[in-house]
Amino acid sequence: MANLNTIEGRRQRDLARVIAAQPPVEPVTVQLMRVTAFTGIDIPNWRYKYDVRRAQVGTPPNYVPNVTTNALVEPALSVSELTNTVGNYVSYGVLQATIPAGFVPQPIPVGTYVLCVPHRGTDGALVWLIVNTQAIDGVCT
């Protein structure tokens, strides 16, 4: 225990408080997840919040992925959708004005397996970021 009657003791106490107040560092790992639901958070700009559940690659010879038993449903955002409100972009370098007629950006379908990385929001809460490109659905003419 630091001697609080000294400057060094008070400095150590204050440093311990600062360290204790920091959120834990999220390990830099990636996780296979399965999309279980999506909710529109900015429909005009095709932005969605996703619910994902941890998954695992299956066994040989087919390696069919499966959802981890009793895994929590966790929030996720698509990295490609984060800038959809900046400069009329739909995803990486795709402008709304350049999407051909008959094509409409789509959310990631439920049941899709995605690769996610952990991230902390400005409120300190954990949110998974989905590493992907945005799907565009339509018929070529």
C-alpha positions in Angstrom: 0.0 0.0 0.0 1.3 3.4 -1.0 2.1 5.9 1.8 -0.5 8.7 1.0 1.5 11.2 3.1 4.0 11.5 0.3 3.8 12.9 -3.1 4.9 9.6 -4.6 2.3 7.7 -2.6 -0.5 10.0 -3.9 0.9 9.7 -7.5 0.8 5.9 -7.3 -2.8 6.0 -5.9 -3.9 8.4 -8.7 -2.2 6.2 -11.3 -3.9 3.1 -10.0 -7.3 4.9 -10.2 -6.7 5.9 -13.9 -5.7 2.4 -14.8 -8.7 0.8 -13.0 -11.1 3.2 -14.8 -9.9 2.1 -18.3 -12.1 -0.4 -20.2 -10.3 -3.8 -20.7 -8.4 -4.0 -24.0 -10.3 -6.2 -26.4 -7.9 -8.8 -27.8 -7.3 -8.4 -31.5 -8.9 -11.5 -32.8 -11.3 -12.4 -35.6 -14.4 -14.5 -35.2 -16.6 -16.4 -37.6 -20.2 -15.4 -37.0 -23.6 -16.1 -38.5 -26.1 -13.4 -39.1 -29.3 -14.1 -37.2 -31.2 -10.9 -37.8 -30.9 -7.4 -39.2 -32.7 -4.1 -38.4 -32.7 -1.0 -40.5 -31.0 1.9 -38.7 -30.9 4.3 -41.7 -33.0 2.8 -44.5 -32.5 5.6 -47.1 -28.8 5.0 -46.9 -29.0 1.2 -46.7 -27.4 0.9 -43.2 -28.3 -1.9 -40.9 -27.5 -3.2 -37.4 -27.0 -7.0 -37.4 -27.4 -9.6 -34.8 -24.7 -12.3 -35.0 -23.9 -15.5 -33.2 -20.4 -17.1 -33.0 -19.9 -20.0 -35.3 -17.2 -22.6 -36.0 -15.9 -24.2 -39.2 -17.2 -27.7 -39.4 -15.3 -31.0 -39.7 -13.6 -32.4 -42.8 -14.3 -33.3 -45.5 -16.9 -30.5 -46.1 -16.1 -28.0 -43.4 -19.7 -26.9 -43.2 -19.9 -24.1 -40.6 -22.2 -24.3 -37.7 -23.4 -22.0 -34.9 -21.7 -22.5 -31.5 -24.2 -24.1 -29.1 -25.6 -21.6 -26.5 -23.6 -18.7 -28.0 -24.8 -15.2 -27.3 -26.5 -13.1 -29.9 -24.3 -10.0 -30.2 -24.6 -6.7 -32.1 -22.6 -6.1 -35.3 -22.2 -3.4 -38.0 -21.0 -3.9 -41.6 -17.7 -2.1 -42.2 -18.9 -1.4 -45.8 -22.0 0.4 -44.5 -20.3 2.8 -42.1 -19.7 5.5 -44.7 -23.0 5.2 -46.5 -24.1 8.6 -45.3 -20.9 10.3 -46.5 -21.0 11.6 -50.1 -23.9 9.4 -51.2 -21.8 6.2 -51.1 -23.5 2.9 -50.8 -20.3 1.0 -49.9 -16.6 1.1 -50.8 -16.4 3.5 -53.8 -20.0 2.7 -55.0 -22.1 5.9 -55.5 -25.8 5.7 -55.2 -26.1 7.6 -58.6 -23.9 4.9 -60.4 -26.0 1.9 -59.4 -27.7 0.6 -62.6 -31.4 0.6 -62.8 -33.0 -2.5 -61.4 -30.3 -2.9 -58.7 -30.9 -2.2 -55.1 -28.4 -2.6 -52.2 -29.4 -5.3 -49.8 -28.7 -6.1 -46.2 -26.6 -9.2 -45.4 -29.1 -12.1 -45.5 -29.9 -14.0 -42.3 -28.0 -17.2 -42.2 -24.9 -15.8 -43.9 -21.5 -16.6 -42.2 -19.3 -13.5 -41.9 -15.9 -12.7 -40.5 -16.0 -10.2 -37.6 -13.5 -8.2 -35.6 -14.2 -6.8 -32.1 -14.4 -3.0 -31.6 -15.4 -0.6 -28.9 -18.0 2.1 -29.6 -17.6 5.6 -28.3 -19.8 4.5 -25.3 -17.3 1.7 -24.5 -19.7 -1.1 -25.6 -18.5 -4.0 -27.7 -19.7 -4.1 -31.2 -18.5 -6.6 -33.9 -17.5 -5.1 -37.3 -18.4 -7.4 -40.2 -15.6 -7.6 -42.8 -17.5 -7.7 -46.1 -18.6 -6.0 -49.2 -22.2 -4.9 -49.6 -24.6 -7.1 -51.5 -26.4 -5.7 -54.5 -29.4 -7.5 -55.8 -30.9 -7.2 -59.3 -31.1 -8.4 -62.8 -28.5 -7.6 -65.5 -30.0 -6.1 -68.7 
